[in-house]
Amino acid sequence: MKTFLIPVDFSDVSYTAAQYAVDMATYLHASKLIFYHSFAHRPSDGYDEHTEYKQATHRHLEKMVRKLHIPSFFSPDQFVFVADDSPVKVGVEAIVADHAVSLIVMGIAGLSDIENTLIGRNTMDVAKSGAAPLLIVPRNHGFKPIRKVVYATDLKDVGHITPAASIIRLAGQLGAETHVVHVDPATQGQTPEKILGKQEVLRMLEPLNPEFEVISELKDKASGIFDYVKKHHIDLILMASKNYGFFEKLFHSSVSKKLLNIADVPVVLLKNKPVN
């Protein structure tokens, strides 16, 4: 992973995500970090001129980075500051296209954050876009070496949906043990379609020799996944960005309303295209 994109709104949540991004970039030896702020929702008073507001935003981005803990071996030319008045989703997509972004890192506080705050809505918009792999960092979460990852799947259309190359590349770069989990209290993964889906996903991820488990005790998919995460000390949850509907349901389930406010595990939405 060479280039990280970090959209921020200068909130505490985005500061946490920015520090996590810097620490992960250090861990993975990334060569470029792009800090981006959209001022599409800037107040009507204060700065009247677009150029003046853009310059002020650049100063705020530079000030933000100075507050982060940056390893001494990062040089100033490894940091890029971008500000514009595009909607965040549009701005992010343009930067991804121009800079070959490997990973987008954004913050989130919980379900209430998704529904009621600007950074929450922006994070979900970028997630839905699938412009590049997106890492969503929970509130107050600090980076630690990632030893175990879990790929959550609904075992539907596995051959088309599973971002196998991205999972293999990311788990390989992290040196992480890989798990695959499917929550299915109704059929326990024993329908012909799901048996074939399991075989296919394990074949696709064979280089990682993943552990596979069907969770059948809990009726709610979100609680099943997060229970597995806690039980097995998982450091990172992986999901397919093309399976956004599955992801969205998890993050809007009744159990997630409680879990997302205490969950201490980041989520990565991966594209089918391999990460850089």
N, C-alpha and C positions, 0 to 999 in steps of 0.2 A: 504494500500500500504506500503510494508515493505522495498523493495530494489529498489533504483533508480540507473540507469546506465546513465552516462553523458559522451558521446564521445566528445572530444574537439580537436581543432587544434591550440589553443592559439590565435585565432583571436578575435577581439572585439565582433563579433557575438557569438562566443562560450563562451566568458566570460559572456555575457548577459544571455545566456541560462543556464550556470552553476549557476549563482546567482539565477535565477528563480527556478531552480531545488532545490537548497538549501532552498529557502523560502517556496516552495510548500512542500518539505519533512518535514520542520518544522511544517507547517500547518496540515499535515496529520500524524504527529508523526512517520515518517519512521525511521527504525533502522539502515540502511546501505546505504551509497552513494559510488558508484564505479565510479572513474574518469578514463577514458580510452583514450589513444592516440595511433593511428597507425602510425608507421614511415615507412610504405611501400614505401612512396614517398620521403624518406630522400635524401638529396643531396649527390652526389658521393664523394665530398671532406669533410674534417672536421674529422668526426669519421669513422675510417675504420673498427673497430671491432664491431660486433653486440652487444656484452655484454656492451661495453663502451657506445654505443649509447643508449641502453636500460637504463643504469644507469643514463645517462644525462637526458633522457626523464622523468624518475621517479622524478628527482630533479625539473624539470620544472613543473610537475604536483603538487608536494608538494608546490612549490613557488606560483603557480596559486591559490591553495586553501587558502593559507595564505593571499592573496589579497582579497578574498571574505569576505562578512560579514557573519560570522558563529555564531549562538547563542552559548552562553557559556555552555549550557547543553549538547552539542554534545561532545563526548569523541573521542580521536584520533583513538581508535579501531573501530569506526563506519565509518571510511573512508578507502577505498581500492583503491590502485593505480595500474593500469595495463597498460603495454606498450608492443607492439609486432610489427612485420613487416608484419602481415597479412593485406589484404585489409580490410577496415573498416567493410564492411558487414559481412565478415567471422569472424572477431574478435568479433563483437557484438553478432553474433549468438552463438559463443562459450561461451561467458560470460553469456548470457541469460540461456544457458543450465546448466552451472556450478553453478550459483548463484540464480536461481529462480527469475529473475528480474521482478518486478511489472510494472515498467515504464521506458522507454528510453526517455531522454530529449535532444533535439538537436536544434540548432539555424538555422535561415534562414533570409536573408535580403530582398528578393524579387525575381521576376522572373529572373532578370539578374544574381542573386546569384545562382539560381538553374542551369542555363545553363552554367555559365562561371567560377564558382569558385569551389574549391575542396570541401569545406564544404557543398556547395549546392548540388553537385552531390552525396556526401556521404549521406546526409540527405535523398535524394530521393531514393538512393539504399536501405537504411535501411527501408524506408517506403514501398518499393516494397517487401522487404523480409517478413515483417509481423512477425518477430521473437517474438516481444512482443509489447504491446501498446506503441505507439510513440507519444510524445508531441513535436510539432514543435513551437518554440518560435520566434516571429517576432523580428527584429532588435529594440534595445532600449526599449524592453517591460519589465516592472517591474511587479512583482507579486502583486496581490491584492486578497482579499477573493473572491472566485467564487460563486456568488449568482445565476446566470442563465447560463444554458448550452442549446445548441441546437443540435439536431441530424439531419443532412442533409441526405436525402434518395432519391433515384430515384424510389423507390417503385417497383423495379424489384427483383424477387426471394426473397421476404422479409423473408420467413421462414428460408431460408438457409444462407442469407447474414447478417441479423441483429444481431449484437453482444449484444443481450438483457441483458444477465447476467452481462456483463462488464459495460454496460450503467447503469444498476440498481445499481451495486456495487459502481461505481465511483460517480455517482450523489448522492447516499446515503451517501458516505463518505464525500463528499463536502457539503452536506446539500443544494444542489442546486435545484432550480426550473427548470423543464425540458420542453423543447419545441421540437417539431418535425416539420420540414419544407420540403416541396416538391415544386420545381420550375417547372411549367408546363404551359407556355403560350399557347400551342397548344390545349390541351384538358381540361385544368383546373382540371386535376385529375379525370375526370368523365368517363374514360373508365372502362369497367367491371374489367379488370385486376388491375387497380389502385385503384378502390373502394375497392376491396378485399384486396389489399396490405395495404391500410390505416387501414382497420379493423384489419388485422393481426398484424401490427406493434403496434397499440394501445393496442391490447390484450396482446402482449408480454411485453409491458412496463407499464402495468396496475398498478403495485405497485407505480409507480411514478406519476400517474395521469397527464400525459403530455398534454400540449396544442398542437393542430395540426393546421397547416395552409398551404394552397396551395397558392403559389405566381404565379399569372398569368399575371401581368402587364408588367414584364420585360422579354425580349426574352433571355437574357444571364443568364445562371444558376449562374455563379459567382456573377454577379451584384445583382441578386435576393437574394442570400444567404447573401451577405455582407450588402445589404440594410436592410434586416430583422435584422441582428446582430446589426446594428447601431440604428434602430428604437426601438428595444426592449431591448437595453442595455445588450446584451449577453456578457458573460465573457469568454466563451469557446465553440469552435465548435467541435462536435464529428462526426466522420465518421467511416465506417466499413473498416478495412484493406483489407478484401476480395473483397471490391468494389474499389480496387485501380484504376481501369480504370476511374471510375467516378471522383475520387479525382484528378487524373492526368489531366483530361480534364479541371477541374476547375482551376487548377494551371497553365494551359497553354492557357487559353482563352485570347482573346484580352483585355477584361476588367480586367482580373487578372493582366495583365502586369502593369496596373496603380494601382490597388487596393492593391496588395501585397507589394508595396513599402510604403504604408501609413496605411495598416491594423494593428490594435493594438489588435488583438484577436488571441490567440494561437489556434492551431488545434490539436486534438488528433485522431490518427488512432487506432481503437480498434479491438482486435481479438475477435472471437466468444468465446474463452476460458475466463472464468471470471478472472478479475484482482485479484492479491493476496492482 
